[in-house]
Amino acid sequence: MSLAIFFDSDGTVLNTNQLKKTIITSWIESLKLTASESEKVSDYFVNAYGSREHKLRGIEIMLGVQVDRARFADFFSDSLFDQVDEIEQNHLLISQLKGAGSVNCGILTAGDQRETKELYKKLGILELFPMGIYGSPTEKVDFLRKNKAGISLYVGDQASDHEAAIRAGVPYLKVAWEGSIRALEFTQNIHTHLVKACR
């Protein structure tokens, strides 16, 4: 039985970390908070461990208010999709996936699941991840624990990705968008796991 590889999305498959930080900043500004509250919420949303839903619950506790999930989702997805043509893909990874043929790959992100699936559809790369797109409200560590028997590798860029993989007992590979892992090394490492995941 072939095993699956799961990839984080932001900063791994797509160069969207800064874009999403900008969107969050705009959303925070719309809340009309004090300067200290805005800074606290921004730091928490960007740096806290967990899914988007987990972070929104944390913000509610922090501010003592209820966040309208539907309005937040509309604001975030509209802002993201408006800039879809500007989103850079990890071309090294994408070319590896396209060249590997039929591979058991999927996405596991802290971002919203439906939003991420729609984004990949708009970018024309949804078919490269036949094992599915999984995200908030599901927590990464919970998904990895539940499915670890069928996962050969989780690939991500953040300490939180590594922590989730370690806690779940799943092998982990770090990819750094800025190139702290050499292209050849990454290609060789990922190719080994792609072979294992071929159907």
Secondary structure per residue as TSV (DSSP state, phi and psi in degrees):
chain	resnum	aa	ss	phi	psi
A	1	M	-	360.0	128.5
A	2	S	-	-77.6	150.4
A	3	L	-	-101.1	164.2
A	4	A	E	-106.2	151.3
A	5	I	E	-109.0	132.5
A	6	F	E	-114.9	140.9
A	7	F	E	-117.3	139.6
A	8	D	-	-65.8	161.3
A	9	S	S	-99.8	-66.3
A	10	D	B	-66.8	119.9
A	11	G	T	83.9	-1.8
A	12	T	T	-119.1	-63.8
A	13	V	T	-89.2	-37.1
A	14	L	B	-124.0	143.5
A	15	N	-	-88.8	72.8
A	16	T	-	-118.6	2.7
A	17	N	H	-58.7	-49.8
A	18	Q	H	-68.4	-38.5
A	19	L	H	-59.8	-45.1
A	20	K	H	-69.3	-33.4
A	21	K	H	-62.6	-39.4
A	22	T	H	-65.3	-41.0
A	23	I	H	-64.6	-42.6
A	24	I	H	-62.7	-40.9
A	25	T	H	-60.3	-42.6
A	26	S	H	-64.4	-40.3
A	27	W	H	-64.4	-43.1
A	28	I	H	-61.9	-40.2
A	29	E	H	-61.1	-32.3
A	30	S	H	-71.8	-15.1
A	31	L	T	-81.6	-11.3
A	32	K	T	58.7	47.4
A	33	L	-	-86.7	168.8
A	34	T	-	-71.7	165.0
A	35	A	H	-59.7	-42.1
A	36	S	H	-68.7	-38.8
A	37	E	H	-65.4	-43.1
A	38	S	H	-60.2	-44.4
A	39	E	H	-64.6	-40.7
A	40	K	H	-65.0	-44.9
A	41	V	H	-66.1	-42.8
A	42	S	H	-60.9	-48.0
A	43	D	H	-60.5	-41.5
A	44	Y	H	-65.2	-47.4
A	45	F	H	-64.7	-38.2
A	46	V	H	-76.0	-37.6
A	47	N	H	-106.3	-15.8
A	48	A	-	-69.7	150.4
A	49	Y	S	-80.9	140.1
A	50	G	S	122.3	175.6
A	51	S	-	-72.5	169.7
A	52	R	H	-59.7	-41.8
A	53	E	H	-61.9	-40.2
A	54	H	H	-60.5	-41.9
A	55	K	H	-68.3	-39.6
A	56	L	H	-63.8	-39.3
A	57	R	H	-63.8	-38.1
A	58	G	H	-64.1	-39.3
A	59	I	H	-65.9	-39.1
A	60	E	H	-60.7	-41.8
A	61	I	H	-67.4	-42.2
A	62	M	H	-61.1	-43.3
A	63	L	H	-97.3	-14.6
A	64	G	T	70.5	30.9
A	65	V	S	-131.6	167.1
A	66	Q	-	-104.1	128.4
A	67	V	-	-88.2	124.7
A	68	D	-	-71.7	106.2
A	69	R	H	-62.3	-41.0
A	70	A	H	-65.1	-44.2
A	71	R	H	-66.0	-39.7
A	72	F	H	-63.3	-46.6
A	73	A	H	-60.7	-42.6
A	74	D	H	-64.6	-44.6
A	75	F	H	-61.2	-46.7
A	76	F	H	-68.6	-49.3
A	77	S	H	-66.7	-39.3
A	78	D	H	-61.5	-43.5
A	79	S	H	-65.1	-40.0
A	80	L	H	-68.6	-47.5
A	81	F	H	-70.1	-26.6
A	82	D	T	-62.7	-22.8
A	83	Q	T	-114.8	19.8
A	84	V	G	-59.4	-33.1
A	85	D	G	-70.9	-14.9
A	86	E	G	-95.2	-5.6
A	87	I	-	-76.5	124.3
A	88	E	-	-87.5	134.7
A	89	Q	B	-98.4	155.8
A	90	N	-	-77.7	90.4
A	91	H	H	-65.0	-30.6
A	92	L	H	-62.5	-47.4
A	93	L	H	-66.4	-46.6
A	94	I	H	-59.3	-42.0
A	95	S	H	-66.5	-36.1
A	96	Q	H	-63.6	-43.0
A	97	L	H	-66.3	-42.8
A	98	K	H	-66.2	-36.6
A	99	G	H	-76.9	-18.2
A	100	A	H	-82.6	-12.0
A	101	G	-	84.4	-139.3
A	102	S	S	-83.8	108.0
A	103	V	B	-126.7	140.9
A	104	N	-	-79.2	84.8
A	105	C	E	-121.2	150.1
A	106	G	E	-147.2	173.4
A	107	I	E	-114.8	135.1
A	108	L	E	-131.6	108.7
A	109	T	E	-126.9	159.6
A	110	A	E	-82.1	-14.0
A	111	G	E	-73.4	172.7
A	112	D	E	-64.2	133.9
A	113	Q	H	-64.8	-50.2
A	114	R	H	-65.4	-40.1
A	115	E	H	-62.6	-43.6
A	116	T	H	-65.4	-41.4
A	117	K	H	-62.1	-42.8
A	118	E	H	-65.3	-38.4
A	119	L	H	-62.9	-45.0
A	120	Y	H	-65.8	-32.8
A	121	K	H	-65.7	-44.5
A	122	K	H	-64.2	-32.4
A	123	L	H	-83.0	-9.1
A	124	G	T	76.7	24.0
A	125	I	-	-122.6	10.3
A	126	L	G	-59.6	-37.8
A	127	E	G	-67.4	-15.2
A	128	L	G	-76.5	-7.9
A	129	F	-	-126.8	68.6
A	130	P	T	-67.6	-15.1
A	131	M	T	-79.7	-5.4
A	132	G	-	109.0	167.7
A	133	I	E	-112.9	121.4
A	134	Y	E	-125.0	138.9
A	135	G	E	-164.2	-162.0
A	136	S	E	-55.6	133.9
A	137	P	T	-89.5	0.4
A	138	T	S	-69.3	134.4
A	139	E	-	-83.3	141.6
A	140	K	H	-55.9	-48.3
A	141	V	H	-63.2	-35.9
A	142	D	H	-66.7	-43.1
A	143	F	H	-63.7	-45.7
A	144	L	H	-64.4	-40.5
A	145	R	H	-62.9	-44.8
A	146	K	H	-66.4	-32.4
A	147	N	H	-114.6	12.4
A	148	K	G	-62.1	-25.4
A	149	A	G	-64.1	-24.3
A	150	G	G	-108.9	10.8
A	151	I	E	-115.2	124.9
A	152	S	E	-90.6	-22.1
A	153	L	E	-165.3	143.2
A	154	Y	E	-118.9	128.9
A	155	V	E	-112.2	126.5
A	156	G	E	-151.8	-177.0
A	157	D	S	-124.8	-13.2
A	158	Q	S	-108.9	158.0
A	159	A	H	-58.9	-33.1
A	160	S	H	-67.2	-31.8
A	161	D	H	-65.9	-45.4
A	162	H	H	-61.1	-44.6
A	163	E	H	-61.5	-42.7
A	164	A	H	-61.8	-43.2
A	165	A	H	-64.9	-43.7
A	166	I	H	-62.4	-46.1
A	167	R	H	-63.9	-30.3
A	168	A	H	-89.7	-11.3
A	169	G	T	76.4	34.3
A	170	V	-	-112.6	135.2
A	171	P	-	-57.0	146.1
A	172	Y	E	-131.6	142.3
A	173	L	E	-129.3	127.6
A	174	K	E	-89.5	133.3
A	175	V	-	-120.5	128.0
A	176	A	-	-109.2	121.1
A	177	W	T	-60.3	-34.3
A	178	E	T	-80.7	0.9
A	179	G	S	94.0	23.5
A	180	S	S	-70.2	-19.6
A	181	I	S	-102.0	123.8
A	182	R	-	-61.7	145.2
A	183	A	H	-56.4	-44.4
A	184	L	H	-64.4	-42.9
A	185	E	H	-61.9	-44.3
A	186	F	H	-63.6	-43.6
A	187	T	H	-58.8	-44.9
A	188	Q	H	-66.2	-43.0
A	189	N	H	-65.1	-47.2
A	190	I	H	-70.1	-32.8
A	191	H	H	-62.1	-40.4
A	192	T	H	-57.9	-43.8
A	193	H	H	-76.0	-31.1
A	194	L	H	-63.8	-38.6
A	195	V	H	-60.3	-42.9
A	196	K	H	-64.3	-29.3
A	197	A	H	-92.2	-3.9
A	198	C	B	-64.8	137.1
A	199	R	-	-89.9	360.0
